[in-house]
Amino acid sequence: FYIPDWEDYKQKPGVYFDVRKAPFMTAADQVGLEALIEGLTPEKTAENCAAIREYFGYYETGRAADAVCDYIIERLGSRDKMPD
């Protein structure tokens, strides 16, 4: 994240968490941003992605549409009661 205005931004309502405490790569100025980009490697990127998944959790199952359908059916009742 390029966040040169973080100190001002975090004072506003609606900020849920401090992005600097999460494992995101951040830069507060142009020099830092350029250094961050120049230092990227596939390995570093993969490590960062893994750290983000670990920090926030990773719940992808590949069955999101099925889960939504199951929820709707559960709320409406059996499939026999569903409208045509």
C-alpha positions in Angstrom: 0.0 0.0 0.0 1.2 3.5 -0.8 -0.1 5.5 2.2 1.7 8.8 2.4 -1.3 10.3 4.2 -1.9 7.5 6.8 -1.5 9.7 9.8 -4.3 12.0 8.6 -6.5 9.1 7.2 -6.5 7.0 10.3 -8.1 9.9 12.2 -11.2 9.6 10.1 -14.2 7.4 10.9 -14.4 4.1 9.1 -10.8 2.9 9.5 -11.2 -0.7 10.7 -7.5 -1.6 11.4 -4.0 -0.2 11.2 -2.7 -1.5 7.8 0.8 -1.0 9.1 0.2 -3.8 11.8 -1.0 -6.2 9.2 1.6 -8.0 7.0 1.0 -5.7 4.0 3.9 -4.2 2.2 3.5 -0.4 2.8 5.3 2.7 1.8 4.8 6.2 3.1 6.8 8.1 0.4 7.9 7.8 -3.1 11.4 6.6 -2.2 10.0 3.9 0.0 7.6 2.8 -2.7 10.3 2.5 -5.3 12.5 0.5 -2.9 9.6 -1.8 -2.1 8.9 -2.4 -5.7 12.5 -2.9 -6.7 12.9 -5.4 -3.8 10.1 -7.7 -4.9 10.9 -11.2 -5.8 8.6 -14.1 -6.5 9.7 -15.7 -3.2 9.1 -12.5 -1.2 5.7 -12.0 -2.9 4.7 -15.6 -2.1 5.8 -15.2 1.5 3.8 -12.0 1.9 0.7 -13.6 0.4 1.0 -16.5 2.9 1.5 -14.0 5.8 -1.7 -12.1 4.7 -3.7 -15.3 4.6 -2.4 -16.3 8.0 -3.2 -12.9 9.5 -6.7 -12.6 8.1 -7.6 -16.2 7.8 -8.3 -18.2 4.7 -11.6 -19.9 4.3 -12.0 -20.5 0.6 -13.5 -23.9 0.0 -14.5 -23.7 -3.6 -18.1 -24.2 -2.7 -19.4 -20.7 -2.2 -22.4 -21.0 -4.5 -23.4 -24.3 -2.9 -23.2 -22.7 0.5 -25.4 -19.9 -0.6 -28.0 -22.3 -2.1 -27.9 -24.4 1.1 -28.5 -21.4 3.2 -31.5 -20.2 1.1 -33.0 -23.7 1.1 -32.5 -24.0 4.8 -34.2 -20.6 5.4 -37.1 -21.4 2.9 -37.6 -25.0 3.9 -37.3 -28.1 1.8 -36.9 -27.9 -2.0 -40.6 -29.2 -2.3 -41.8 -25.9 -0.8 -39.7 -23.7 -3.1 -41.7 -21.6 -5.6 -41.6 -22.6 -9.3 
